[in-house]
Every structure is written in structure tokens, then in C-alpha cells.
Amino acid sequence: MTQKIPATVITGFLGAGKTSLIRNLIEKSEGRKLALIINEFGDLGVDGELLKGCGNENCTEEDIVELANGCICCTVADDFLPTIQKLLDREDKPDHIIVETSGLALPKPLVRAFGWPEVRTRVTVDGVVTVIDGPAFRDGLFAANPEAVQAQREADEMLDHDSPLEELFDDQVNCADMILINKSDMLDAEALAKATATLKARVRPAVKLLSTSHADIDARVLLGLGAAAEDDLAARPSVHDDADDHEHDDFDSFVLDVGAIPSPAHLIERLEAAIADHKILRVKGFLTVEGKEMRLILQGVGNRLQHYFDREWDAGEPRISKLVIIGEHGMDREAIARVITA
């Protein structure tokens, strides 16, 4: 029987560093031909465009497929299975498939799909890798004792008592074969040791925990875990195991056309104001800066905003200037737009 093609599922919360991790893996693939399935949340394919800009011969534009029709775990039959079958049917089959889920995806339904008859004899889940935002975890956004934290939240009438992000976080770490505590350069030694110990106590004993900066890791460490996760689902607990599906009504996203901006500093100032007053979780996009021939990339998680020029605009290329705004359900889109475009 033909050897199965390994696939790595990369999951993690919004802005944890999944796209940076994949870019590093492409650069360090050591001759492996990679195929990527990118599940973008929002209408503007920022992650896919960034990866297509790598220009690596081991992962060309034809090897990158974007699924932008919603969370991949909810569209397995309609989107994911036909996509992976198409990759498997190619004459020049990939050596390894990498699936980047959206920040809202439950990994377990996706892993279960690899056990479907159409694909199980041809591909296997080499491993599930969960990327964690180290500073966010340090700040208590996902505590070791959710019940105790929830009790404290409920005792304070000023706090929002619903915590869907915490359930999502639990599902992602509980399904993982490897957890990367990313942005470790922003943690001191004590905070990193505490985060590692806290995570180790709540996940399966076999799960490997590593710390990374800028999601930089040797591909030999991450690829080739041999987990066969599709055959090991019972050992990967989920808070949604008794549910037929899960709801994403707690999150919204929209695309905002901001036009050419006077300067990155001007946009950052407006974004910081919008983030402070509204339920924004994540911001990302491509931008045109007045008087500049370079395309500006902006990525933001909470109030941490980063930007850089990645390349010159191509001749005849539309100079778009758009942002994807991802936030909690009920965020005031019109008010956010007014602040950012002021």
C-alpha cells in the first residue's frame, strides 16, 4: 500500500503566531514539498497572501489553498474534504500537508475528518500543534483553574460572565500533540516557567511543550511526530464532545476599506483608540501609505499592534488598503469605522 502522506494541523488562538510558524517551516523545509490549506476567518485573505509572498520553490502559489467560507471545523464535508482530495489526486503529490485552522476552529472535528473513507488510506494526521500567545497566557486570559476564575468573575457584577474563548482554548490544547508557547522573548524566566508548568498540568502527559520566539522552530522538531491523531480521538477530550456542532455567534468579523493612510503612526493611533473603546480582538490587513511604493502589513492582537513594509506594489496591482476586524459579537461596526477612518 502506498505510504500515507503526513499532515500537520496547526491551531491556536487569534494572533498567537500560526502564520509566522508556517512561514518559518517553509523556509526550513529542507527540500520537502509542502502543501498548505489556510482557513481564513474574515473576507480578506491576509494569511494566504503573506504565505504566497514567501517565494519558496518548495511551496509555490499553486500549493496554497485558502478556505474562506467560515470555520473549517463547520465546513468539513463541503470544503475541507474536496480540497484535500484534490491535493492527493495531483500528479506531483506533496511530501507534507499543513492545515492552518482559523483562531475559532475546534481541532477535533477536523482531525476526525481524516478518518473518513475517502482519505484515511492516503493521508494521516502526523500531529496537532497548538500555538499559544505566551504574554496573553501570562496575563491570565486562560487560567489553570477555569472553575475558580469563573466563580470570581460571577462574584463581580461588572464583568462579562460568559467565557467562550476559554472553552475554545481548552479544546485546542487538549487536542494537541505539541504546544508552542510563542512570544517567549516577551516573558521573563519566571513567567515562562510558570506558564509551562501550568500548561503541563492540564494537558495529556505525552504532549510536548516548547517555547518559541517569533514562532521560529526547526522543521525537524515539528514535522514527523507520527501521532496518527485520527486514530487517537478518544484520548483528546473536548468540552464539545456531547454537542452536534458549535456556535460562532460570540464572534464577528468585517472588512474595512480605510483608503490610503497618511502614515503608519496615524493609523496606529486610530486603531489604539478603537481597540480601547470596542470589543476588538484582532486586526490584520494590507495598506497603502501615501507617498510610499511599498505595501504595509499590519497585524494586531488586543492592543499589541505590529506593522512592516513587505514588498513594492507590482505594476498594475490594485493598491488596496483594507483591514479585517475580528471581535466579540455585538461590536459596533459603524462606530469602529468612524474612529479608524477619522
KAWO-V81503 format. One record per run of one state. SS is the DSSP state (A for helix, B for strand, O for the rest). FROM is the first residue (numbers start at 1). TO is the last residue. If there is no record, write none. Layout:
ss->SS from->FROM to->TO
ss->SS from->FROM to->TO
//
This chain:
ss->O from->1 to->4
ss->B from->5 to->12
ss->O from->13 to->17
ss->A from->18 to->27
ss->O from->28 to->33
ss->B from->34 to->39
ss->O from->40 to->45
ss->A from->46 to->52
ss->O from->53 to->55
ss->B from->56 to->56
ss->O from->57 to->58
ss->B from->59 to->59
ss->O from->60 to->60
ss->A from->61 to->63
ss->B from->64 to->67
ss->O from->68 to->71
ss->A from->72 to->74
ss->O from->75 to->75
ss->A from->76 to->89
ss->O from->90 to->95
ss->B from->96 to->100
ss->O from->101 to->106
ss->A from->107 to->113
ss->O from->114 to->122
ss->B from->123 to->133
ss->A from->134 to->138
ss->O from->139 to->145
ss->A from->146 to->155
ss->O from->156 to->163
ss->A from->164 to->174
ss->O from->175 to->177
ss->B from->178 to->182
ss->O from->183 to->183
ss->A from->184 to->186
ss->O from->187 to->188
ss->A from->189 to->202
ss->O from->203 to->207
ss->B from->208 to->211
ss->O from->212 to->218
ss->A from->219 to->222
ss->O from->223 to->228
ss->A from->229 to->231
ss->O from->232 to->232
ss->A from->233 to->235
ss->O from->236 to->250
ss->B from->251 to->257
ss->O from->258 to->260
ss->B from->261 to->261
ss->O from->262 to->263
ss->A from->264 to->277
ss->O from->278 to->279
ss->B from->280 to->289
ss->O from->290 to->293
ss->B from->294 to->301
ss->O from->302 to->303
ss->B from->304 to->312
ss->O from->313 to->321
ss->B from->322 to->328
ss->O from->329 to->332
ss->A from->333 to->340
ss->O from->341 to->342
//
